[in-house]
Amino acid sequence: MERLDRLLSVGELAGYLGVPVATLYAWRYRGEGPPGFRVGRHVRYRWSDIQTWITGRLEDDRLVSVAPGTVRKRPNKPAAVATSWSGHRHTDSGMVQS
């Protein structure tokens, strides 16, 4: 099996990236990390997907890079909107009647 076809566990990927396992689960929940998939109860990641995700991160960092010594600010993401059981939408700025 080629290295690109190999599947990594959450623990293996966390070790490779040097981040806690909890970070991978948080990224997965928010849809920010490398794409993974379930094999039964376990999450697995393909090497090819990890490499594509890393390449995309490097390209994103190049796009937001600025002159040395200045603070970099990434573009803001839209506020998450959740609807409660009462039909009100909750946003970061407060509650809005639906």
GROMACS elastic network, one bead per residue, 0.5 to 0.9 nm:
[ bonds ]
;  ai    aj funct       b0    kb
    1     4     6  0.82683   500
    1     5     6  0.63810   500
    1     6     6  0.69696   500
    2     5     6  0.53523   500
    2     6     6  0.66860   500
    3     6     6  0.52426   500
    3     7     6  0.87780   500
    3    47     6  0.69040   500
    3    48     6  0.85425   500
    4     7     6  0.84190   500
    4    46     6  0.69843   500
    4    48     6  0.50465   500
    4    49     6  0.86034   500
    4    51     6  0.87432   500
    5    46     6  0.63179   500
    5    47     6  0.62833   500
    5    48     6  0.69877   500
    6    45     6  0.83232   500
    6    46     6  0.60170   500
    6    47     6  0.59623   500
    6    48     6  0.85164   500
    7    44     6  0.59085   500
    7    45     6  0.53518   500
    7    47     6  0.64994   500
    8    11     6  0.79423   500
    8    12     6  0.57537   500
    8    13     6  0.60490   500
    8    43     6  0.85650   500
    8    44     6  0.54678   500
    8    45     6  0.50751   500
    8    46     6  0.64072   500
    8    47     6  0.72841   500
    9    12     6  0.51628   500
    9    13     6  0.62075   500
    9    14     6  0.85049   500
    9    42     6  0.77036   500
    9    43     6  0.64188   500
    9    45     6  0.65743   500
   10    13     6  0.52277   500
   10    14     6  0.60314   500
   10    15     6  0.85995   500
   10    21     6  0.64490   500
   10    24     6  0.71702   500
   10    25     6  0.82883   500
   10    42     6  0.84019   500
   10    43     6  0.64718   500
   10    44     6  0.65748   500
   10    45     6  0.76218   500
   11    14     6  0.50839   500
   11    15     6  0.62088   500
   11    16     6  0.86339   500
   11    20     6  0.84094   500
   11    21     6  0.60864   500
   12    15     6  0.51516   500
   12    16     6  0.61777   500
   12    17     6  0.86942   500
   13    17     6  0.60805   500
   13    18     6  0.82112   500
   13    19     6  0.84911   500
   13    21     6  0.82597   500
   13    24     6  0.83228   500
   13    45     6  0.77399   500
   13    50     6  0.87572   500
   14    17     6  0.52580   500
   14    18     6  0.56896   500
   14    19     6  0.51039   500
   14    20     6  0.57883   500
   14    21     6  0.54070   500
   14    22     6  0.87915   500
   14    23     6  0.81443   500
   14    24     6  0.68806   500
   15    19     6  0.66229   500
   15    20     6  0.77643   500
   15    21     6  0.83050   500
   16    19     6  0.80440   500
   17    20     6  0.87960   500
   19    22     6  0.82652   500
   19    23     6  0.64471   500
   19    24     6  0.75821   500
   20    23     6  0.53036   500
   20    24     6  0.70180   500
   21    24     6  0.52972   500
   21    25     6  0.65889   500
   21    26     6  0.87997   500
   22    25     6  0.51186   500
   22    26     6  0.61479   500
   22    27     6  0.86161   500
   23    27     6  0.60750   500
   23    28     6  0.84676   500
   24    27     6  0.50671   500
   24    28     6  0.60452   500
   24    29     6  0.85463   500
   24    33     6  0.67713   500
   24    34     6  0.86161   500
   25    29     6  0.61205   500
   25    30     6  0.86525   500
   25    33     6  0.86528   500
   26    29     6  0.50634   500
   26    30     6  0.62402   500
   26    31     6  0.84233   500
   26    32     6  0.83684   500
   26    33     6  0.84327   500
   27    30     6  0.51210   500
   27    31     6  0.57713   500
   27    34     6  0.81318   500
   28    32     6  0.61936   500
   28    33     6  0.56123   500
   28    34     6  0.76228   500
   28    35     6  0.76063   500
   28    36     6  0.77666   500
   29    32     6  0.78230   500
   29    33     6  0.87643   500
   30    33     6  0.79792   500
   31    34     6  0.82334   500
   31    35     6  0.80388   500
   32    35     6  0.84881   500
   33    36     6  0.84521   500
   33    50     6  0.88789   500
   33    53     6  0.75471   500
   34    45     6  0.75786   500
   34    49     6  0.65254   500
   34    50     6  0.56111   500
   34    51     6  0.87291   500
   34    52     6  0.82567   500
   34    53     6  0.54521   500
   34    54     6  0.80057   500
   35    44     6  0.89618   500
   35    45     6  0.67676   500
   35    46     6  0.82442   500
   35    49     6  0.64670   500
   35    50     6  0.75112   500
   35    53     6  0.79417   500
   36    43     6  0.63118   500
   36    44     6  0.55233   500
   36    46     6  0.73105   500
   36    49     6  0.81380   500
   36    50     6  0.89410   500
   37    42     6  0.82129   500
   37    43     6  0.54396   500
   37    44     6  0.55092   500
   37    45     6  0.66285   500
   37    46     6  0.88941   500
   38    41     6  0.64256   500
   38    42     6  0.54265   500
   38    44     6  0.61342   500
   38    45     6  0.89218   500
   39    42     6  0.51919   500
   39    43     6  0.61328   500
   39    44     6  0.67829   500
   40    43     6  0.80674   500
   45    48     6  0.86376   500
   45    49     6  0.70536   500
   45    50     6  0.70501   500
   46    49     6  0.52787   500
   46    50     6  0.63523   500
   46    51     6  0.87719   500
   47    50     6  0.50310   500
   47    51     6  0.61524   500
   47    52     6  0.85850   500
   48    51     6  0.51930   500
   48    52     6  0.62072   500
   48    53     6  0.86289   500
   49    52     6  0.50851   500
   49    53     6  0.60891   500
   49    54     6  0.85893   500
   50    53     6  0.50711   500
   50    54     6  0.61261   500
   50    55     6  0.85827   500
   51    54     6  0.50907   500
   51    55     6  0.61334   500
   51    56     6  0.85994   500
   52    55     6  0.51203   500
   52    56     6  0.62227   500
   52    57     6  0.86901   500
   53    56     6  0.50796   500
   53    57     6  0.62292   500
   53    58     6  0.87195   500
   54    57     6  0.50177   500
   54    58     6  0.62435   500
   54    59     6  0.86826   500
   55    58     6  0.51250   500
   55    59     6  0.62745   500
   55    60     6  0.86582   500
   56    59     6  0.50866   500
   56    60     6  0.61254   500
   56    61     6  0.86004   500
   57    60     6  0.50355   500
   57    61     6  0.61526   500
   57    62     6  0.86641   500
   58    61     6  0.51254   500
   58    62     6  0.63254   500
   58    63     6  0.88092   500
   59    62     6  0.51145   500
   59    63     6  0.63782   500
   59    64     6  0.89576   500
   60    63     6  0.51347   500
   60    64     6  0.65030   500
   60    65     6  0.86625   500
   61    64     6  0.53278   500
   61    65     6  0.59759   500
   62    65     6  0.51783   500
   62    66     6  0.86713   500
   63    66     6  0.86357   500
   64    72     6  0.70259   500
   64    73     6  0.75381   500
   64    74     6  0.66133   500
   64    75     6  0.86129   500
   65    68     6  0.87541   500
   65    72     6  0.67082   500
   65    73     6  0.89668   500
   66    69     6  0.85144   500
   66    70     6  0.67867   500
   66    71     6  0.77931   500
   66    72     6  0.64614   500
   67    70     6  0.59974   500
   67    71     6  0.86721   500
   67    72     6  0.89154   500
   68    71     6  0.84568   500
   73    76     6  0.85037   500
   74    77     6  0.88993   500
   76    79     6  0.86895   500
   77    80     6  0.86333   500
   78    81     6  0.89419   500
   79    91     6  0.65320   500
   79    92     6  0.62217   500
   79    93     6  0.86921   500
   80    90     6  0.84002   500
   80    91     6  0.62662   500
   80    92     6  0.72703   500
   81    89     6  0.64580   500
   81    90     6  0.57870   500
   81    91     6  0.50309   500
   81    92     6  0.78783   500
   82    88     6  0.84227   500
   82    89     6  0.56395   500
   82    90     6  0.53914   500
   82    91     6  0.68969   500
   83    86     6  0.78775   500
   83    87     6  0.60347   500
   83    88     6  0.56849   500
   83    90     6  0.61564   500
   83    98     6  0.87108   500
   84    87     6  0.55505   500
   84    88     6  0.56656   500
   84    89     6  0.63829   500
   84    90     6  0.72799   500
   85    88     6  0.75387   500
   86    89     6  0.87751   500
   87    97     6  0.73500   500
   87    98     6  0.60741   500
   88    95     6  0.65258   500
   88    96     6  0.58602   500
   88    98     6  0.53432   500
   89    94     6  0.85193   500
   89    95     6  0.57331   500
   89    96     6  0.52660   500
   89    97     6  0.64424   500
   89    98     6  0.62905   500
   90    93     6  0.80205   500
   90    94     6  0.59639   500
   90    96     6  0.64123   500
   90    97     6  0.89298   500
   91    94     6  0.53067   500
   91    95     6  0.61389   500
   91    96     6  0.77385   500
   92    95     6  0.83520   500
